[in-house]
């Protein structure tokens, strides 16, 4: 059996090529934007955010699980529930028991402040051979808009 052990949003994930150690740099659970940012339309976001976001995932498998590639995708869900699908990505254990998926998030559609969710899904086929997607993780990101007046900030 294959399972997702953890899923973390951060600014960077690095695997050391000599020690094979995974470093998760600057875990991100929220962003605060300036008050000049305003989304106009939920259906067609007028703003995309380009924060340095990386989704780091650690997967494991037992001996009975076949060592074959599998496909995952990330679905960004806005605070109102609007879904934005990112392209799928193939992962492979390469004869190992664990693997690290380091997925760079290019940009995210901004539809307003609130809790955004990065839902990880794994592709599978049902008994009729139809392609389906199963949720493996739901990683939140809170986005707020600052109402602070920069002129009143302490010196």
C-alpha positions in Angstrom: 0.0 0.0 0.0 1.1 3.6 -0.8 0.4 6.4 1.6 1.1 10.1 1.9 2.9 10.7 5.3 2.9 14.5 5.3 2.3 17.5 3.1 3.8 21.0 4.0 3.7 24.4 2.3 7.0 26.2 2.5 9.2 28.6 0.6 11.7 25.8 -0.4 12.4 22.1 -0.1 15.9 20.9 -0.5 17.3 17.4 -0.7 21.0 17.2 0.1 22.6 15.1 -2.7 25.3 13.7 -0.3 23.3 12.8 2.8 19.8 12.5 1.2 18.5 14.7 4.0 15.3 16.8 3.3 15.3 20.4 4.5 12.0 22.3 4.6 12.8 26.0 4.5 10.4 28.6 5.9 7.1 26.7 6.5 4.2 28.9 5.4 0.7 28.8 6.9 -0.4 32.3 6.0 0.3 35.4 3.9 -0.5 39.0 4.7 -1.0 41.2 1.7 -1.1 45.0 1.5 -4.6 46.7 1.5 -4.1 47.8 -2.1 -4.8 44.2 -3.2 -8.4 43.6 -4.1 -10.0 40.8 -6.1 -12.8 41.8 -8.3 -14.4 38.6 -9.5 -14.6 35.1 -8.0 -15.2 33.4 -11.3 -12.4 35.0 -13.2 -9.7 36.1 -10.8 -8.1 39.4 -11.9 -5.1 38.8 -9.6 -2.6 36.0 -9.3 -0.2 35.8 -6.5 3.4 34.6 -7.0 4.7 33.9 -3.6 7.6 31.5 -3.3 5.5 28.4 -2.5 6.6 24.8 -2.6 4.5 21.9 -1.5 6.7 19.2 0.0 5.3 15.7 0.4 6.7 12.6 1.9 5.2 9.3 0.6 5.9 5.7 1.8 5.0 2.3 0.6 5.1 -1.2 2.0 6.8 -4.2 0.2 3.5 -5.4 -1.3 3.0 -2.1 -3.1 4.2 -2.3 -6.7 7.1 0.1 -7.6 5.3 1.8 -10.4 4.9 5.5 -11.2 1.7 7.2 -10.1 0.2 10.6 -10.8 -0.8 13.3 -8.4 -2.3 16.8 -8.9 -2.9 19.8 -6.8 -6.3 21.6 -6.7 -6.2 25.1 -5.2 -9.6 25.7 -3.5 -10.5 29.3 -2.8 -12.3 30.5 0.4 -15.7 30.3 -1.4 -15.0 26.8 -2.8 -14.0 27.7 -6.4 -11.5 25.0 -7.6 -8.4 25.7 -9.7 -6.7 22.6 -11.1 -3.0 22.5 -11.5 -1.4 20.0 -14.0 -0.8 16.5 -12.9 2.7 15.3 -12.0 4.1 11.7 -12.1 6.0 10.4 -9.1 8.0 7.2 -8.7 9.5 5.4 -5.7 12.5 4.2 -7.9 12.8 0.9 -5.8 12.8 2.8 -2.5 10.4 2.7 0.4 9.9 6.5 0.6 9.9 9.3 -1.8 9.8 13.1 -1.5 7.6 15.1 -3.8 8.8 18.7 -4.1 6.2 20.6 -6.1 6.8 24.2 -6.9 3.6 26.3 -7.0 4.0 28.9 -9.8 1.1 31.2 -8.9 -2.2 31.0 -7.3 -5.4 32.8 -8.3 -6.5 35.4 -5.7 -10.2 35.8 -5.2 -10.1 37.5 -1.9 -8.9 37.0 1.7 -9.6 33.7 3.6 -8.4 30.1 3.8 -7.1 28.6 0.6 -6.6 24.9 0.5 -4.1 23.0 -1.6 -5.8 19.6 -2.1 -3.5 16.8 -3.2 -5.2 14.1 -5.3 -3.9 10.8 -6.5 -5.2 9.4 -9.9 -6.7 5.9 -9.9 -9.0 3.9 -12.1 -12.3 2.5 -10.8 -13.6 -1.0 -11.5 -15.0 0.2 -14.9 -11.7 1.6 -16.0 -12.8 5.2 -15.5 -10.2 7.7 -14.4 -10.8 9.1 -10.9 -9.0 11.2 -8.3 -8.7 10.4 -4.6 -7.9 13.1 -2.0 -4.6 12.4 -0.2 -4.0 15.7 1.7 -5.6 19.1 2.3 -3.0 21.7 3.2 -4.3 25.1 4.3 -3.0 28.6 3.5 -4.6 31.6 5.2 -4.4 34.9 3.2 -5.2 38.1 4.9 -5.2 41.7 3.8 -3.5 44.2 6.0 -5.6 47.3 6.9 -2.7 49.0 8.6 -1.7 52.5 7.5 2.0 52.4 6.6 2.3 56.1 7.7 1.4 55.1 11.3 4.0 52.2 11.4 6.5 52.6 14.3 9.9 54.0 13.2 
